[in-house]
Amino acid sequence: MKKHRILLIIVCIFMILCGLSGCAQGDKDANARLEAGTREMLDALLADDTDGAYAVVGAAVAREEFLPVYAEMREMLSGVSSYALRQLGTNKAGKEYAVSFLVTADAEDGERSYAVTAYEREGVTGLSAFLLQRNEDEVVPRGDLRNMKGAGALSWGMLALGGLSWLFVLAAAVDCGRNAKRNRGIMLFIILFGMATLGFTLAPSAGFSLVHGYYEPYSAFLLYPDGGEVLRLFLPLGAIGWFVLRGRFTHSDE
């Protein structure tokens, strides 16, 4: 009976983790639509297919307004032969939902990097907006580990909190390795991999994201050059679960 209870606890922890991950994937269909629309737009731009590109955003913008923007994007992508997409983040504000992508492109002058944000609005077919920007240099926000120059007290405080969270994970792993009487391997796995990072976009509009902790493994308050503000909170869920349920695993059945 005790073994069944332990198994149930482990299953519950995994369900909690999956449930939290589900928060980040709640707009999975929208993500897929926006990625497809982004690829369709980029392919049309590279092929100089004006009609195909306009069809992606035709329900949201007049053709005469789109054509100058189309010419600018064509110029920006001049010399590009192929590209790869990587999703960076999502944002929801009212009836509009946006996904940002990193575009890594092969071009005549070598590898280039672009930032793309694709938008869709409730009631509008296709994309409601499409923003393309070339990354001349990688944008590293203030408050990132690589750019703490001029960071404020909140940025330093969040960074310190992230460091304490990793010490907490280490303490839980050591405690589990030394004292667990059962399911040690499973619990070590949960401690070391059961973590998540919550992202709260404070400006220019409110948004929320959730990723696995190893993707963005520290707490931070990020300030972007364009005025964007993101609060990132690293949560060692597995380690928290270990200390909450520690007594269940440190006592033998005897």
C-alpha positions as a Markdown table, in Angstrom:
| # | Residue | x | y | z |
|---|---|---|---|---|
| 1 | Met | 0.0 | 0.0 | 0.0 |
| 2 | Lys | 2.8 | 2.4 | 0.9 |
| 3 | Lys | 4.5 | 1.7 | -2.5 |
| 4 | His | 1.2 | 2.6 | -4.2 |
| 5 | Arg | 1.1 | 5.8 | -2.4 |
| 6 | Ile | 4.7 | 6.7 | -3.3 |
| 7 | Leu | 3.9 | 5.9 | -7.0 |
| 8 | Leu | 0.8 | 8.1 | -6.8 |
| 9 | Ile | 2.9 | 11.0 | -5.4 |
| 10 | Ile | 5.4 | 10.6 | -8.2 |
| 11 | Val | 2.7 | 10.6 | -10.8 |
| 12 | Cys | 1.1 | 13.7 | -9.2 |
| 13 | Ile | 4.4 | 15.5 | -9.4 |
| 14 | Phe | 4.7 | 14.7 | -13.1 |
| 15 | Met | 1.1 | 15.7 | -13.7 |
| 16 | Ile | 1.8 | 19.1 | -12.0 |
| 17 | Leu | 4.8 | 19.6 | -14.2 |
| 18 | Cys | 2.8 | 18.6 | -17.3 |
| 19 | Gly | 0.0 | 20.8 | -16.3 |
| 20 | Leu | 2.3 | 23.8 | -15.9 |
| 21 | Ser | 3.8 | 23.1 | -19.3 |
| 22 | Gly | 0.3 | 23.0 | -20.7 |
| 23 | Cys | -0.1 | 26.6 | -19.7 |
| 24 | Ala | 2.8 | 27.5 | -22.1 |
| 25 | Gln | 1.3 | 25.3 | -24.8 |
| 26 | Gly | -2.3 | 26.4 | -24.4 |
| 27 | Asp | -2.0 | 28.3 | -27.7 |
| 28 | Lys | -0.2 | 25.4 | -29.5 |
| 29 | Asp | -2.6 | 25.6 | -32.5 |
| 30 | Ala | -2.1 | 29.4 | -32.8 |
| 31 | Asn | 1.7 | 28.9 | -32.6 |
| 32 | Ala | 1.5 | 26.4 | -35.5 |
| 33 | Arg | -0.7 | 28.8 | -37.5 |
| 34 | Leu | 1.7 | 31.7 | -37.0 |
| 35 | Glu | 4.7 | 29.6 | -37.8 |
| 36 | Ala | 3.1 | 28.4 | -41.0 |
| 37 | Gly | 2.1 | 32.0 | -41.9 |
| 38 | Thr | 5.7 | 33.2 | -41.2 |
| 39 | Arg | 7.1 | 30.5 | -43.4 |
| 40 | Glu | 4.6 | 31.3 | -46.2 |
| 41 | Met | 5.5 | 35.0 | -46.0 |
| 42 | Leu | 9.3 | 34.4 | -46.0 |
| 43 | Asp | 9.1 | 31.9 | -48.9 |
| 44 | Ala | 7.0 | 34.4 | -50.9 |
| 45 | Leu | 9.5 | 37.2 | -50.2 |
| 46 | Leu | 12.5 | 35.1 | -51.2 |
| 47 | Ala | 10.6 | 34.0 | -54.4 |
| 48 | Asp | 9.5 | 37.7 | -55.1 |
| 49 | Asp | 5.9 | 36.5 | -55.1 |
| 50 | Thr | 4.0 | 39.7 | -54.3 |
| 51 | Asp | 0.6 | 38.1 | -54.6 |
| 52 | Gly | 1.6 | 35.2 | -52.3 |
| 53 | Ala | 3.0 | 37.5 | -49.7 |
| 54 | Tyr | 0.0 | 39.9 | -49.8 |
| 55 | Ala | -2.4 | 36.9 | -49.4 |
| 56 | Val | -0.9 | 36.2 | -46.0 |
| 57 | Val | -1.9 | 39.6 | -44.6 |
| 58 | Gly | -4.5 | 40.6 | -47.1 |
| 59 | Ala | -7.4 | 40.6 | -44.6 |
| 60 | Ala | -5.6 | 43.1 | -42.4 |
| 61 | Val | -4.0 | 45.6 | -44.7 |
| 62 | Ala | -4.7 | 47.4 | -48.0 |
| 63 | Arg | -2.5 | 46.3 | -50.9 |
| 64 | Glu | -1.2 | 49.8 | -51.5 |
| 65 | Glu | -0.1 | 50.1 | -47.9 |
| 66 | Phe | 1.6 | 46.6 | -48.1 |
| 67 | Leu | 3.6 | 47.2 | -51.2 |
| 68 | Pro | 6.2 | 49.6 | -49.8 |
| 69 | Val | 6.7 | 47.4 | -46.8 |
| 70 | Tyr | 7.0 | 44.4 | -49.1 |
| 71 | Ala | 9.8 | 46.2 | -51.0 |
| 72 | Glu | 11.6 | 47.0 | -47.8 |
| 73 | Met | 11.5 | 43.4 | -46.6 |
| 74 | Arg | 12.7 | 42.2 | -50.0 |
| 75 | Glu | 15.7 | 44.5 | -49.7 |
| 76 | Met | 16.3 | 43.3 | -46.2 |
| 77 | Leu | 16.4 | 39.6 | -47.4 |
| 78 | Ser | 18.4 | 40.3 | -50.5 |
| 79 | Gly | 21.0 | 37.5 | -51.1 |
| 80 | Val | 19.3 | 35.0 | -48.8 |
| 81 | Ser | 19.1 | 31.5 | -50.2 |
| 82 | Ser | 17.7 | 29.5 | -47.2 |
| 83 | Tyr | 16.7 | 29.9 | -43.6 |
| 84 | Ala | 15.8 | 28.2 | -40.4 |
| 85 | Leu | 13.2 | 29.3 | -37.8 |
| 86 | Arg | 13.3 | 29.0 | -34.0 |
| 87 | Gln | 10.5 | 30.1 | -31.8 |
| 88 | Leu | 11.5 | 32.6 | -29.1 |
| 89 | Gly | 8.4 | 33.6 | -27.2 |
| 90 | Thr | 4.7 | 34.4 | -27.3 |
| 91 | Asn | 2.6 | 37.3 | -26.2 |
| 92 | Lys | -1.2 | 37.8 | -25.8 |
| 93 | Ala | -2.8 | 41.2 | -25.5 |
| 94 | Gly | -6.5 | 41.4 | -25.7 |
| 95 | Lys | -7.7 | 39.8 | -29.0 |
| 96 | Glu | -4.3 | 39.8 | -30.5 |
| 97 | Tyr | -1.7 | 36.9 | -30.2 |
| 98 | Ala | 1.9 | 37.1 | -31.3 |
| 99 | Val | 4.8 | 34.7 | -31.7 |
| 100 | Ser | 8.4 | 35.9 | -32.1 |
| 101 | Phe | 11.0 | 33.9 | -34.1 |
| 102 | Leu | 14.7 | 33.9 | -34.6 |
| 103 | Val | 15.5 | 33.5 | -38.3 |
| 104 | Thr | 19.0 | 32.2 | -39.1 |
| 105 | Ala | 19.6 | 32.6 | -42.9 |
| 106 | Asp | 22.3 | 31.6 | -45.3 |
| 107 | Ala | 23.2 | 34.5 | -47.6 |
| 108 | Glu | 25.8 | 35.5 | -50.2 |
| 109 | Asp | 27.7 | 37.4 | -47.5 |
| 110 | Gly | 27.5 | 34.6 | -44.9 |
| 111 | Glu | 25.1 | 33.8 | -42.1 |
| 112 | Arg | 22.6 | 36.4 | -41.2 |
| 113 | Ser | 20.2 | 36.7 | -38.3 |
| 114 | Tyr | 16.7 | 38.2 | -38.3 |
| 115 | Ala | 13.9 | 38.7 | -35.8 |
| 116 | Val | 10.3 | 38.1 | -36.9 |
| 117 | Thr | 7.1 | 38.7 | -35.0 |
| 118 | Ala | 3.9 | 37.4 | -36.5 |
| 119 | Tyr | 0.5 | 38.5 | -35.2 |
| 120 | Glu | -3.0 | 37.1 | -35.5 |
| 121 | Arg | -6.2 | 38.9 | -34.3 |
| 122 | Glu | -9.5 | 37.3 | -33.4 |
| 123 | Gly | -11.9 | 37.5 | -36.4 |
| 124 | Val | -9.1 | 38.2 | -39.0 |
| 125 | Thr | -8.1 | 35.5 | -41.5 |
| 126 | Gly | -4.3 | 35.0 | -41.8 |
| 127 | Leu | -1.8 | 37.2 | -40.1 |
| 128 | Ser | -2.9 | 40.6 | -38.8 |
| 129 | Ala | 0.7 | 41.9 | -38.8 |
| 130 | Phe | 4.2 | 40.7 | -39.8 |
| 131 | Leu | 7.4 | 42.5 | -38.6 |
| 132 | Leu | 10.8 | 41.6 | -39.9 |
| 133 | Gln | 14.0 | 43.1 | -38.6 |
| 134 | Arg | 17.6 | 42.2 | -39.3 |
| 135 | Asn | 19.8 | 41.6 | -36.2 |
| 136 | Glu | 23.1 | 43.4 | -37.0 |
| 137 | Asp | 24.2 | 42.4 | -33.5 |
| 138 | Glu | 22.6 | 40.1 | -31.0 |
| 139 | Val | 20.4 | 42.0 | -28.6 |
| 140 | Val | 21.4 | 41.2 | -25.0 |
| 141 | Pro | 19.0 | 42.9 | -22.6 |
| 142 | Arg | 20.2 | 44.6 | -19.5 |
| 143 | Gly | 19.8 | 42.2 | -16.6 |
| 144 | Asp | 20.9 | 39.2 | -18.6 |
| 145 | Leu | 23.9 | 37.3 | -17.2 |
| 146 | Arg | 25.9 | 38.6 | -20.2 |
| 147 | Asn | 24.9 | 42.3 | -19.7 |
| 148 | Met | 24.7 | 43.4 | -16.1 |
| 149 | Lys | 26.2 | 46.8 | -16.7 |
| 150 | Gly | 23.9 | 49.5 | -15.4 |
| 151 | Ala | 21.5 | 46.9 | -14.0 |
| 152 | Gly | 19.2 | 48.0 | -11.2 |
| 153 | Ala | 18.6 | 46.5 | -7.8 |
| 154 | Leu | 15.7 | 44.4 | -9.0 |
| 155 | Ser | 17.8 | 42.9 | -11.8 |
| 156 | Trp | 20.6 | 42.0 | -9.3 |
| 157 | Gly | 18.1 | 40.7 | -6.8 |
| 158 | Met | 16.4 | 38.4 | -9.3 |
| 159 | Leu | 19.9 | 37.1 | -10.4 |
| 160 | Ala | 20.7 | 36.4 | -6.7 |
| 161 | Leu | 17.4 | 34.6 | -6.3 |
| 162 | Gly | 18.2 | 32.4 | -9.3 |
| 163 | Gly | 21.6 | 31.5 | -7.7 |
| 164 | Leu | 19.8 | 30.6 | -4.5 |
| 165 | Ser | 17.4 | 28.4 | -6.4 |
| 166 | Trp | 20.3 | 26.4 | -7.9 |
| 167 | Leu | 21.8 | 26.0 | -4.4 |
| 168 | Phe | 18.4 | 24.7 | -3.4 |
| 169 | Val | 18.4 | 22.2 | -6.2 |
| 170 | Leu | 22.0 | 21.1 | -5.3 |
| 171 | Ala | 21.0 | 20.7 | -1.6 |
| 172 | Ala | 17.9 | 18.6 | -2.6 |
| 173 | Ala | 20.0 | 16.4 | -4.9 |
| 174 | Val | 22.7 | 15.8 | -2.2 |
| 175 | Asp | 20.1 | 15.2 | 0.5 |
| 176 | Cys | 18.2 | 12.7 | -1.7 |
| 177 | Gly | 21.4 | 10.9 | -2.7 |
| 178 | Arg | 22.5 | 10.5 | 0.9 |
| 179 | Asn | 19.1 | 9.8 | 2.6 |
| 180 | Ala | 16.6 | 8.3 | 0.2 |
| 181 | Lys | 15.7 | 4.8 | 1.1 |
| 182 | Arg | 13.5 | 4.1 | -1.9 |
| 183 | Asn | 13.0 | 5.4 | -5.5 |
| 184 | Arg | 16.3 | 7.3 | -5.2 |
| 185 | Gly | 17.0 | 7.3 | -8.9 |
| 186 | Ile | 13.5 | 8.5 | -9.9 |
| 187 | Met | 13.6 | 11.3 | -7.3 |
| 188 | Leu | 17.0 | 12.5 | -8.4 |
| 189 | Phe | 15.7 | 12.7 | -11.9 |
| 190 | Ile | 12.7 | 14.7 | -10.8 |
| 191 | Ile | 14.9 | 17.0 | -8.7 |
| 192 | Leu | 17.4 | 17.7 | -11.5 |
| 193 | Phe | 15.0 | 18.0 | -14.4 |
| 194 | Gly | 11.7 | 19.0 | -12.7 |
| 195 | Met | 12.1 | 22.7 | -13.1 |
| 196 | Ala | 10.4 | 25.5 | -15.0 |
| 197 | Thr | 10.9 | 29.2 | -15.8 |
| 198 | Leu | 8.0 | 31.6 | -15.8 |
| 199 | Gly | 8.2 | 34.7 | -17.9 |
| 200 | Phe | 6.1 | 37.7 | -17.3 |
| 201 | Thr | 6.2 | 40.5 | -20.0 |
| 202 | Leu | 5.4 | 43.7 | -18.2 |
| 203 | Ala | 6.0 | 46.1 | -21.1 |
| 204 | Pro | 5.1 | 47.2 | -23.7 |
| 205 | Ser | 2.1 | 44.9 | -23.1 |
| 206 | Ala | 1.3 | 42.1 | -20.6 |
| 207 | Gly | 2.1 | 38.6 | -21.5 |
| 208 | Phe | 3.0 | 35.2 | -19.9 |
| 209 | Ser | 5.2 | 32.3 | -21.0 |
| 210 | Leu | 6.5 | 29.1 | -19.4 |
| 211 | Val | 9.4 | 27.0 | -20.6 |
| 212 | His | 11.5 | 24.1 | -19.1 |
| 213 | Gly | 14.1 | 25.5 | -16.7 |
| 214 | Tyr | 17.1 | 24.3 | -18.6 |
| 215 | Tyr | 16.1 | 26.6 | -21.5 |
| 216 | Glu | 16.2 | 29.8 | -19.4 |
| 217 | Pro | 17.8 | 28.5 | -16.2 |
| 218 | Tyr | 17.9 | 31.6 | -14.0 |
| 219 | Ser | 15.7 | 34.3 | -12.6 |
| 220 | Ala | 16.1 | 37.8 | -14.1 |
| 221 | Phe | 14.6 | 41.2 | -14.7 |
| 222 | Leu | 15.3 | 42.0 | -18.3 |
| 223 | Leu | 15.3 | 45.5 | -19.9 |
| 224 | Tyr | 15.3 | 45.6 | -23.7 |
| 225 | Pro | 16.6 | 48.6 | -25.8 |
| 226 | Asp | 13.1 | 49.0 | -27.3 |
| 227 | Gly | 11.5 | 49.5 | -23.8 |
| 228 | Gly | 10.4 | 45.9 | -23.2 |
| 229 | Glu | 10.5 | 44.6 | -19.7 |
| 230 | Val | 10.4 | 40.9 | -18.8 |
| 231 | Leu | 10.4 | 39.4 | -15.3 |
| 232 | Arg | 11.8 | 35.8 | -15.4 |
| 233 | Leu | 11.3 | 33.5 | -12.4 |
| 234 | Phe | 13.2 | 30.2 | -12.2 |
| 235 | Leu | 11.3 | 27.5 | -10.1 |
| 236 | Pro | 13.0 | 24.3 | -8.9 |
| 237 | Leu | 9.7 | 22.4 | -8.7 |
| 238 | Gly | 11.4 | 19.0 | -8.3 |
| 239 | Ala | 13.5 | 20.2 | -5.4 |
| 240 | Ile | 10.5 | 21.8 | -3.7 |
| 241 | Gly | 8.6 | 18.5 | -4.2 |
| 242 | Trp | 11.5 | 16.6 | -2.6 |
| 243 | Phe | 11.6 | 18.6 | 0.6 |
| 244 | Val | 7.8 | 18.6 | 0.9 |
| 245 | Leu | 7.6 | 14.8 | 0.5 |
| 246 | Arg | 11.0 | 14.0 | 2.0 |
| 247 | Gly | 9.7 | 11.9 | 4.8 |
| 248 | Arg | 8.0 | 9.5 | 2.4 |
| 249 | Phe | 11.3 | 8.5 | 0.8 |
| 250 | Thr | 13.7 | 8.6 | 3.8 |
| 251 | His | 11.9 | 5.9 | 5.8 |
| 252 | Ser | 12.1 | 2.3 | 4.9 |
| 253 | Asp | 9.0 | 0.0 | 4.7 |
| 254 | Glu | 10.2 | -1.9 | 7.7 |
